[in-house]
Each structure stands twice: as structure tokens, then as C-alpha cells.
Amino acid sequence: MFQKLKKDFLAENSHLYLDEIRTRNYKSFRHFSIVGLSISIAMLLFSLLFKKIITFNMEFLIFACYFICMIYFEKVIEKKNIKHITLIFYIAVTPVMIMAILIGTFLDTTEPSITIMIFICVLPLFILDKPWRIFLYITIIALVYCICCYIAKDFDLFMEDFIDIVAFYILAIGVNFFILKDRLENVENYIKVREKSEIDPLTGIYNRGIGAEKITKLINQKVYGAFCIFDIDNFKHINDTYGHSCGDEVLQEIANVTRTCLSNNDVFFRMGGDEFIIYSVGCVDELQYKKAIDNLYEKIRAIKISSINNEHINISLGCCIFNEKTTDYNKLYKYSDKALYESKSKGKGRDTLVFLNDSINCLLS
């Protein structure tokens, strides 16, 4: 029981789905900004209508202006693709918390606080993060409030607010812990389901849909590299002679060997049938990449599979360097497919590299 609570509190597996957490925090940041602006405007209008009841007109105006700035900043985050969205979220929420502390202490020294009590329970719910970090954040805010309250108010009113903040603090910790636990489990389950839909069940590598999506994303981000298509020579002969189960074994072995030649940043997926695609991040020199391709080619030729009587496995490859001369996924595929056709036309068991310059597409065999 204790170990389970500890694991949930530390969220030890959250690093496995960090990208999804960032995506959700980005969306939540937007929602937080819109909700905050809407409430600020509503309270500002309400305070103008009932001046005798609510006297914090300027504070609500400041809130409204701040949330407008957050909405604008959210657009900047989207354009710059900032990875530290969770930290930015904490920083963005902090001024709101500080204003709530001021409203409940130095700006109103005669009345019990309520704004900060609600905020420490509600605002952290917008942030998806490890529970212990939320716990630490809430603790710091509560301590700062207690110090300000002690300085600003008389002792009796301070004690009244202190009892309230302790009660709301316990509530905030409990609510945030259990809600965060469920939200993180939801993310983990979502990632597991998504990965199953993204993985080719036979080879264990990416399938066509997600592979093309990942390469397109890299292209849009101007992450240069080499795009390579390869397929297995005489694969139909293997299937017809030894059976489809042996053909599947060949596909699996080739996928396994190819993965050992790639870095973690590279994208590798099965296009369909016996056709595979590799996107090698950072490989922009055609001669250097040719050496890497030759290494892959030789490792695949060295594969021995007893079920096909240890026949040599050959592949044909066509490659294209993505640089400032190429613009999209379709062009990369077109050039690489052309190179693959050129490779096969020269005789199977060859690899051909296409690289772009100002005037021609060069073929390197």
C-alpha cells in the first residue's frame, strides 16, 4: 500500500510520456488563460455594478490584462515550440497566486480571506505534473500567505485565516493528488493504446501512418537528414519457396538488424509488404551517408536464417538527402523511390543515393 502511494506520489514513469504531458499542459495553459480572462471580465463588470459589495475593481482589471497577455504568450509558445511548457505554466500561475495573497492580506486587512483558499485548491488542477511538485508548489504558496497574513492582520484575524488555510491546504493536497493520479494514469493508458495503433505488429517498428507523420514533423521543423527507401530482393521467391511464415521471419530479422544501425533520433518504419523507410537525422553529406548505407547493406547480407536454408538476403536502396532544396515528404519519397528504381534497374543488390544541388539530382552507386 505504502509503495503504491509512493509510486503514485513520485510519478516515476511520467518521463515515458513526457511529450504527451507537454501537449496537454499546452492545451490546459490556453484553457486557463481563457477561463481566467472570462472570470476577470465578469468580476470586473460585477464590481462596477455593485461597488459597495466588491471594491477590487483595479485588481480585476489587472487580472484581465494579465490573462490577455497570457493568451498572446500562448501563441508565441505555439510558434516557438517551447518544450518547457510545464515550468512556464508554474511561472504563469504564480502572479495570479501572488495577487490573490495580496487581496487577502495587505489590500484587505479587516476581512477573512477566501480568494487564496479557492485558488490553492483549483489553480494547480490546470497543471499536469508529478504530484510531489504540485504538493511543493501549494506548500510554498500557503507558507507565503501565512507570513503575509501574520504581518498584515491582527492576531485574532490571522488565527482565523490560519485555521482556514490549513483546512484548505489539506483539501488542496488531497484533491490534487487523487485527481493528478487519475490524470496521469489516463495519459499512460492513452499512450499504451496509441503505441499499439502506431506499431507494425509483425516487425515491432512504426507503421506507415505514424512513420510518415513523424518524418513530416521533422521536415516542418527543418531537421535535415537522409531519407532512404529499401526493399528485399526476390522476396516473392522467399514466400513462394519457403512459405509466408518464413517470409515474416525475414522481415522481422531485417527490422531487428536495421534498428541496431540507427540512432534514437532516427525514424524507421515499415511502409508495407517488404518495403521499409529510414529517416536518418543529421545525415546531410551524401558520401558519409553512403558509408552508413553500405554498413547496413553488409549487415543485412550477413543475416543467416535456417528456415530459408541460410540463403543470402539482399536489399535494394534508394536515398535522398533532405536539405534546403527539398520542401516536403512527398518530394523526398519521390526522389528516393526514383533512386530505388534506378538501383533495381542496374541489378538487384545495389544501393543508390540521391542528393540535390542547384541543377541536377545526382545518383551515387
C-alpha positions in Angstrom: 0.0 0.0 0.0 2.7 2.5 1.0 4.8 1.5 -2.0 1.9 2.1 -4.3 1.2 5.6 -2.8 4.9 6.4 -3.0 5.0 5.4 -6.7 1.9 7.5 -7.4 3.2 10.5 -5.5 6.6 10.5 -7.3 5.0 9.5 -10.7 8.2 7.6 -11.6 7.0 6.6 -15.0 6.0 10.1 -16.2 9.2 10.5 -18.2 8.0 7.8 -20.5 5.1 10.0 -21.8 6.6 13.5 -21.3 5.7 14.7 -24.8 2.0 13.9 -24.2 2.2 15.7 -20.8 3.6 18.8 -22.6 0.9 18.7 -25.2 -1.8 18.5 -22.6 -0.2 21.3 -20.5 -0.1 23.5 -23.6 -3.8 23.0 -24.2 -4.5 23.5 -20.5 -2.4 26.7 -20.5 -4.7 28.0 -23.2 -7.9 27.0 -21.3 -6.5 28.5 -18.1 -5.9 31.8 -19.9 -9.4 31.9 -21.5 -11.2 30.9 -18.3 -9.1 33.4 -16.3 -9.9 36.2 -18.7 -13.6 35.4 -18.7 -13.9 35.3 -14.9 -11.9 38.5 -14.6 -14.1 40.4 -17.0 -17.2 39.1 -15.3 -16.0 40.0 -11.9 -14.9 43.5 -13.2 -18.4 44.1 -14.5 -20.0 42.8 -11.4 -17.8 45.0 -9.2 -18.7 48.1 -11.3 -22.4 47.3 -10.8 -22.1 46.6 -7.1 -19.3 48.9 -5.9 -20.4 48.7 -2.3 -20.1 44.9 -2.2 -16.9 44.4 -4.2 -14.1 47.1 -4.1 -11.3 45.3 -6.0 -12.0 47.0 -9.4 -8.4 47.7 -10.2 -7.3 44.2 -9.2 -9.8 42.6 -11.5 -8.6 44.9 -14.3 -5.0 43.8 -13.7 -6.2 40.2 -13.8 -7.9 40.8 -17.1 -4.9 42.4 -18.6 -2.6 39.7 -17.3 -4.7 36.9 -18.9 -4.8 38.8 -22.2 -1.0 38.7 -22.1 -1.1 35.0 -21.3 -3.3 34.4 -24.3 -0.9 36.2 -26.6 2.1 34.4 -25.0 0.4 31.1 -25.7 0.6 31.9 -29.4 4.3 32.6 -29.0 4.8 29.2 -27.3 3.0 27.5 -30.2 5.2 29.2 -32.8 8.5 28.6 -31.0 7.6 25.0 -29.9 8.8 25.5 -26.4 9.5 22.3 -24.5 9.4 23.7 -21.0 5.7 24.4 -21.0 5.1 22.9 -17.5 7.7 25.2 -15.9 6.2 28.1 -17.9 2.8 27.2 -16.6 4.0 27.3 -13.0 5.6 30.7 -13.6 2.4 32.0 -15.2 0.2 30.8 -12.4 2.4 32.4 -9.7 1.5 36.1 -10.3 -2.2 35.1 -10.0 -1.4 33.4 -6.7 0.5 36.5 -5.5 -2.3 38.8 -6.4 -4.7 36.5 -4.5 -2.4 36.7 -1.5 -2.3 40.5 -1.6 -6.1 40.7 -2.0 -6.5 38.5 1.1 -3.8 40.3 3.2 -2.3 43.8 2.6 -5.2 45.0 0.4 -7.9 44.0 2.9 -6.7 43.7 6.4 -10.1 43.7 8.1 -11.8 40.7 6.4 -11.1 37.0 6.3 -9.5 35.7 3.1 -11.4 33.5 0.6 -9.7 34.0 -2.8 -6.4 32.4 -2.0 -8.2 29.5 -0.3 -10.1 28.7 -3.5 -7.0 29.3 -5.7 -4.7 26.8 -4.0 -7.4 24.2 -4.5 -8.4 25.0 -8.1 -5.5 26.5 -10.0 -3.0 23.6 -9.6 -5.6 21.4 -11.2 -4.9 23.0 -14.5 -1.3 21.8 -14.4 -0.5 18.2 -15.2 2.7 17.3 -13.4 4.2 15.0 -10.8 2.1 15.1 -7.6 5.1 15.9 -5.4 5.8 19.0 -7.4 2.2 20.2 -7.1 2.5 19.4 -3.4 5.6 21.5 -3.1 4.1 24.4 -5.0 1.0 24.5 -2.9 3.1 24.3 0.3 5.2 27.3 -0.8 2.1 29.4 -1.7 0.4 28.5 1.6 3.5 29.4 3.6 3.9 32.8 1.8 0.3 33.5 2.5 0.6 32.7 6.2 3.6 35.0 6.5 1.9 37.9 4.7 -1.3 37.3 6.8 0.7 37.4 10.0 2.3 40.7 9.0 -0.8 42.4 7.7 -3.6 41.4 10.0 -4.2 41.4 13.8 -3.6 38.2 15.6 -7.2 37.1 16.1 -8.0 37.5 12.4 -4.7 35.9 11.5 -5.6 32.8 13.6 -9.0 32.6 11.9 -7.4 32.7 8.5 -4.6 30.3 9.6 -7.2 27.7 10.6 -8.9 28.2 7.2 -5.7 28.0 5.2 -4.7 24.7 7.0 -8.1 23.2 6.2 -8.0 24.3 2.5 -4.3 23.2 2.3 -5.2 19.7 3.3 -8.1 19.7 0.9 -5.9 21.0 -1.9 -3.3 18.3 -1.3 -5.9 15.5 -1.3 -7.8 16.8 -4.3 -4.8 17.5 -6.4 -3.1 14.2 -5.5 -6.1 11.9 -6.4 -7.1 13.9 -9.5 -3.5 14.0 -10.7 -3.1 10.3 -10.1 -6.1 9.6 -12.3 -5.0 12.1 -15.0 -1.5 10.6 -15.2 -3.0 7.1 -15.4 -5.2 8.3 -18.2 -2.2 9.6 -20.1 -0.3 6.4 -19.5 -3.2 4.3 -20.8 -3.7 6.6 -23.8 0.0 6.3 -24.7 -0.2 2.5 -24.5 -3.2 2.4 -26.8 -1.7 4.9 -29.2 1.6 3.0 -29.3 -0.3 -0.2 -30.2 -2.0 1.6 -33.1 1.3 3.1 -34.2 3.4 -0.1 -34.2 3.6 -2.6 -37.0 2.5 -5.9 -35.3 4.9 -8.1 -37.3 8.2 -6.2 -37.0 7.6 -4.1 -33.9 8.7 -0.9 -35.6 6.5 2.1 -36.6 3.8 1.6 -39.2 3.2 3.7 -42.3 0.9 6.2 -40.7 2.9 7.3 -37.7 6.2 7.0 -39.5 5.2 9.4 -42.3 3.8 11.7 -39.6 7.0 11.8 -37.6 9.1 12.5 -40.7 6.7 15.2 -41.8 7.0 16.8 -38.4 10.9 16.8 -38.7 10.7 18.3 -42.2 8.4 21.1 -41.0 10.9 21.8 -38.2 13.7 21.9 -40.8 15.5 19.0 -39.2 17.7 18.0 -42.1 18.7 14.4 -42.7 18.6 11.5 -45.2 15.5 9.7 -46.5 16.0 6.1 -47.5 13.7 3.5 -49.0 14.7 -0.1 -49.3 13.0 -3.4 -50.1 14.1 -7.1 -50.1 15.3 -8.5 -53.4 13.3 -11.6 -54.6 11.0 -11.5 -51.5 8.2 -13.1 -53.5 10.6 -16.0 -54.2 11.2 -16.5 -50.5 7.4 -16.5 -49.7 6.6 -18.9 -52.6 9.5 -21.3 -51.8 9.5 -21.4 -48.0 6.1 -20.1 -47.1 4.8 -16.8 -45.7 5.8 -17.7 -42.1 9.5 -17.8 -43.3 8.9 -14.5 -45.2 7.7 -13.0 -41.9 10.8 -14.2 -40.1 12.9 -12.5 -42.8 11.0 -9.2 -42.3 11.4 -9.4 -38.5 15.2 -10.1 -38.7 15.8 -7.3 -41.2 13.9 -4.9 -38.9 15.9 -6.0 -35.9 19.3 -5.7 -37.7 18.4 -2.3 -39.2 17.4 -0.9 -35.7 20.9 -1.7 -34.4 22.4 0.6 -37.1 20.2 3.6 -36.2 20.3 6.2 -33.5 17.4 7.0 -31.2 16.6 10.2 -33.2 16.1 8.3 -36.5 12.7 7.3 -37.8 12.3 3.8 -39.1 9.1 2.3 -40.3 7.5 -0.4 -42.5 5.9 1.2 -45.5 4.1 -2.1 -46.4 4.9 -5.5 -47.7 8.8 -5.8 -47.8 9.3 -2.0 -48.2 10.9 0.0 -45.3 11.8 3.7 -44.9 14.5 5.3 -42.8 14.9 8.9 -41.9 18.4 9.5 -40.6 18.5 12.8 -38.6 21.6 14.9 -39.2 23.0 12.9 -42.2 23.3 15.6 -44.8 26.6 14.5 -46.5 26.0 12.0 -49.3 29.4 10.4 -49.1 29.2 9.9 -45.4 25.7 8.6 -45.6 26.8 6.2 -48.4 29.2 4.6 -45.9 26.4 4.2 -43.3 24.2 2.6 -46.0 27.0 0.2 -47.0 27.3 -0.8 -43.4 23.6 -1.6 -43.2 23.7 -3.4 -46.5 26.5 -5.7 -45.4 24.9 -6.4 -42.0 21.7 -7.5 -43.8 23.7 -9.7 -46.2 25.2 -11.4 -43.2 21.9 -12.5 -41.8 21.5 -16.2 -41.6 18.1 -17.8 -41.3 17.9 -21.6 -41.1 14.3 -21.8 -42.2 15.3 -20.4 -45.7 18.4 -22.6 -45.8 20.7 -19.7 -44.9 20.1 -18.0 -48.3 21.8 -14.6 -48.7 19.3 -11.8 -48.2 19.9 -8.8 -50.5 18.2 -5.4 -50.4 17.9 -2.6 -52.9 18.0 1.0 -51.6 17.2 4.5 -52.8 18.1 7.5 -50.8 17.7 11.3 -50.9 19.3 14.0 -48.8 16.8 16.4 -47.3 18.2 19.9 -47.3 17.1 23.4 -48.3 16.4 22.2 -51.8 13.7 19.8 -50.8 10.4 21.0 -49.4 8.2 18.2 -48.2 7.7 14.5 -47.5 6.2 13.7 -50.9 9.3 15.1 -52.7 11.6 13.1 -50.5 9.6 9.9 -51.2 9.5 10.6 -54.9 13.3 11.1 -55.2 14.1 8.1 -53.1 11.6 5.9 -55.0 13.3 7.1 -58.2 16.7 6.1 -56.7 15.3 2.7 -55.7 14.1 2.2 -59.3 17.5 3.2 -60.6 19.1 0.8 -58.2 17.0 -2.2 -59.3 17.5 -1.3 -63.0 21.2 -1.7 -62.5 20.8 -5.1 -61.0 19.4 -6.2 -57.6 21.6 -6.0 -54.5 22.7 -2.4 -55.1 22.1 0.8 -53.2 21.7 4.2 -54.8 21.9 7.6 -53.1 20.3 10.7 -54.5 21.4 14.1 -53.4 20.2 17.5 -54.6 22.1 20.5 -55.8 21.2 23.6 -57.8 20.7 21.9 -61.1 20.6 18.1 -61.0 19.7 15.0 -59.0 23.0 13.0 -58.7 23.0 9.3 -58.4 25.8 7.7 -56.4 26.2 3.9 -56.6 
